[in-house]
């Protein structure tokens, strides 16, 4: 338990200003206006968080096979990820999870992992259930995550069978609550359903994620490149994309390979 004194005017989740308890998630929603206080409560109440080691990275940016004139080649860093958090998750997080469970009986197949880390909650979602889940998240009166503010990508080559990740930032404007969805796909099958039908603002975000990472959003109304030329080979933000290791031409400019550049040592 925290020894911190309660803040004036913020008696905590699920309570009236006079300290009495409120019943049910719908009543708790109205007490969740201060998202910062909710995050603090979640940090205090969440279950233990352990780490999963993804890889051990050597050198600057994990690049190898190129000449190193920077002095960073001897850096060694372990890549850790927070593993799943066990309930109770703390604050309003438990109410959201319980509500999703009541709407989707296949919760264990839909959400493969829940991570509460640094006061934020992330739902790892199986891609085949993404469309149904976001429909509930947007439309249900007790959830009301009306805004998808961004869709971005990450490439983890060491995460075998789930190398490509799409990250969705959702915000409930009604209840002032943010959550994150994370959906993965393998390199050899980079398909994830589009959420544009539910969140039209995700249109260009999915195009950019496709352009940079090669994730194919099935059902997108016009999935084309948005930053790079249409005939550009490869996906520039993947970890296996050459970092100037081959001549790269763009609008007449040529960037030499690192081992062909001037050395200052």
C-alpha positions, 0 to 999 in steps of 0.5 A, a space after each residue: 500500500 502507498 503511504 501517500 496521502 490522498 490528493 484533495 478533491 481526488 478521493 480515488 476510483 469508484 468513490 464519491 467526493 464524500 468517500 462512499 463507493 460507487 457500484 458498477 463500471 458505468 458509475 466508475 466511468 464518471 470518476 475517471 476524469 483524472 487519467 494521471 491519478 488512475 495511472 498512479 493507482 494502477 502502478 500501485 495495484 498491478 500484479 508483478 511485472 517481469 521481463 522477457 529477454 528478446 535478444 542481446 544487441 551488439 554495437 550501435 543500432 544493432 548493425 553489423 557487417 559494416 566498418 565502425 569508425 564511431 567507437 560504439 562497436 563494443 556496446 552490448 545491450 539486452 533487449 527486454 520486454 515486460 511480460 504479461 501482468 496478472 490481475 488485478 491490474 489496478 484502477 479502471 483497468 480491471 473494469 475495462 477488462 471485465 467489460 471486454 470479457 462480457 462482450 467477447 466470450 472468447 477473451 482468452 483467444 482474443 487477448 493473448 496478453 495484458 501488460 501494465 507497465 509504467 501506468 499504461 495498459 497494453 492489450 496484445 490481440 490476436 489478429 483474427 479477432 481485431 476487427 470485432 474487438 475494436 467495434 466493441 471498444 468504440 461502440 459500447 457505452 461503458 468503453 467508448 474508445 472513440 478515437 484511434 490517434 495513431 497506428 504505427 509499426 515495429 519490426 522485431 527480427 528476433 521475435 520468431 513467428 511474430 516479427 511485425 507488430 502494429 500498435 494502435 493508440 486508442 483514446 476514450 474521449 467520454 471517459 478520458 482513458 487511453 489504452 494501447 492495442 498490439 497485434 503481431 504477424 510473421 514476416 512470411 505472412 504480414 497480414 493484419 485486418 484493417 480498422 478503417 471501417 471502425 476508425 476512418 482516421 486510421 486510413 493514412 496511418 495504416 498506409 504509412 505503416 505499410 509503406 515503412 514496414 510492409 504490413 498489409 492491412 486487409 480490407 483497407 480501401 486504398 493501401 498504397 505507399 504514402 511517403 516513398 515512391 510507388 516503385 521503391 524497393 523494400 520497407 525502410 524501417 525494417 531492421 533488415 533494410 540496408 542502412 546505406 550498406 548498398 548504394 541508395 539512390 533517391 532523386 539523383 542523390 547517391 549515398 555511399 556505403 559506410 565503409 566507403 565514407 571518410 574515416 577520421 581516426 
